[in-house]
Amino acid sequence: MDDIKKRPLRKFFSWINNLRLFILNLLFLGIIVLVLIEVIPSGKVRIKNDSLLLVNPQGQLVLRSSVSPMEQQIKSLQGLPPAESSVYPLIESIKRAKSDPKITAIHLDLSSISPSGLTMTKYLYDTLWDFKESGKQIIAFSDYIDQERLLLLSLADHLYVDPLVNMGKIGFNSHRIYWGESFNNLGIEAHIYRAGQYKSYTEVFSQGRQSPESQEELSRWMDELWNQYTQWVSQGLSIDQDEFIQWTQNHAERLVQASGNWAGLLDSQQWISGIVSYDDFIKIKEKLFSMEEVGYLDYIQNDQNRRATHVNLAVLPLSGEIIYGEGDWGYMGSQSVIRVLEKIEMTPGIDGLILWMDSPGGSAWASEKIRRKLMELKAQGLPIALVMGNSCASGGYWIATAADYIVAESSTITGSIGVFSYLFTAQGLLSNTLYAQEGGYSTVPGTWSPRLSSAPTEEFNLVQQSQVEWIYNNFLDLVSQSRGILKDSLNNLAEGRIWTGTEALENGLVDKIGSLEQAKGWFAQDRGKSADQVDLTFFEEQYQYSRSPLANWFTQAVFRNSDIANLFSNMEEVESLIPRDYNDPRGVIGRVEWQLDM
């Protein structure tokens, strides 16, 4: 009887429990949906009238990411900004915003940008300048201004700085330590084989001081780049170039007179609109323009105005030292590059190829392997353009000889047409310090293989030098044939000389000053189309394994002799001089020696 009375109550509570579970499940599913909405991008962002485009690149501006996906994921989990930003979507968003009536201005935020090199910075500068020329404005705030930021911030119509704003160093420089005498004192000898009077990369190992030829070359192209830079900043600030150069020459004295107050000094020059905190800057920005902002990545994904495509180009960004075999993040491996070129070759509907290269050079044989594959593609009727980044020198220019059309920025470092090889021996160190002596036997007099314990024989030196000169002669043939320059006329262009993009245009080593847009324009003109009718498909190198650590790199550079690698394992200055992947099968390297420090 009691069970019969309890049965309706059980049904009621069971119904209540089921309702509770149903409501909880609904809430749980609702939370999942909300999370998915937040995590998965919708692909569309509603752009309101009177919006600002937020241009806030994170990390270094690069052609393609050289940071491994795992590193990127770790940074994301740590809540850190990405180490790099691809420059192409950044440029495209500004170009589209220029003609978008809903975008009234750009909010330029450079607080998280990292040094990117003069050429990449200039690429962004040119795009911002074009935006300004359309009549739209740029507003910016900064609490730190280095030389790359100054170049970009000079374009701001409204520039506000923090009261404690600081400026980095002013002026370009490039310096190396010469270890020749130190090596001699240690009983270490550097054996150098080079072709090119101005190919001075290896001087740091064999000489105690810089050669006059190296000093001559360095001062020439660095003065040219400094002249370009001061011209661009002066243009942005709307002042005379001589006035800005004079300011750079005595800025330290002026800062002392301003009691070390950078904000006050910049304000006295009338280069800024005001000195405020960031919170006050936000209020000013909203008063001058709008509260509405759209990030450049969201904006580029939101673009609805797809063009009718008539020309489809493959774009392959390449960066880093050129190495033989597989590549790695930050290195351009011949096998990795050839693999992606084969993928492009098999992709239907590709009308042309743009190589976007930023490389100081590297292995001569790896460069030749890549060039040969490009020549195969050309033989199949695929036209090739090459766009140079911050640098495209030596081995990089070797590859460029395969291109039908070469574009460089005025600040690009290129040329350095020359090659070298070197090795170390330490017979003095072994015998005088470690009291070790070599013994052995060779069946052929003069036979010698690279080792620490004895100096190369005369026969080995003759073979190595003749090999370097033979490869250099091949380099000259490639340049002569591809650029239509008589080989006998190349002496003044080659010999390891370094050229800026502007000088390279004058010398006939490149065809146009510009960047990706100029390469697109060349293809469009060739097809009788407009640049708006050219579409780009980006391809990436695919790496199969990670390369060895720095200790192994150094060991490779001295022909796998671990003794000398261990000797200098803690000397970062020395390690930085060694090409990290000296793995050329012939031991011949084509690499530019100087790196610009801004």
Secondary structure, 3 states (H helix, E strand, C coil): CHHHHHHHHHHHHHHHHHHHHHHHHHHHHHHHHHHHHHHCCCCCCCCCCCEEEEECCCEEEECCCCCCHHHHHHHHHCCCCCCEEEHHHHHHHHHHHHCCCCEEEEEECCCCECCCCHHHHHHHHHHHHHHHHCCCEEEEEEEEECHHHHHHHCCCCEEEEEEEEEECCCCCECCCCCCHHHHHHHCCEEEEEEECCCCCCCHHHHCCCCCHHHHHHHHHHHHHHHHHHHHHHHHHHCCCHHHHHHHHHCHHHHHHHCCCCHHHHHHHCCCCCEECCHHHHHHHHHHHCCCCEEEHHHHHHCCCCCCCCCEEEEEEEEECEEECCCCECCEEEHHHHHHHHHHHHHCCCCCEEEEEEEECEEEHHHHHHHHHHHHHHHHCCCCEEEEEEEEEECHHHHHHCCCCEEEECCCCEEECCCEEEEEEECHHHHHHHCCCCCCCCCCCCCCCCCCCCCCCCHHHHHHHHHHHHHHHHHHHHHHHHHHCCCHHHHHHCCCCCEEEHHHHHHHCCCCEECCHHHHHHHHHHHCCCCHHHEEEEECCCCCCCCCCCHHHHHHHHCCCCHHHHHHCCCCHHHHHHCCCCCCCCCCCEEECCCCCEC
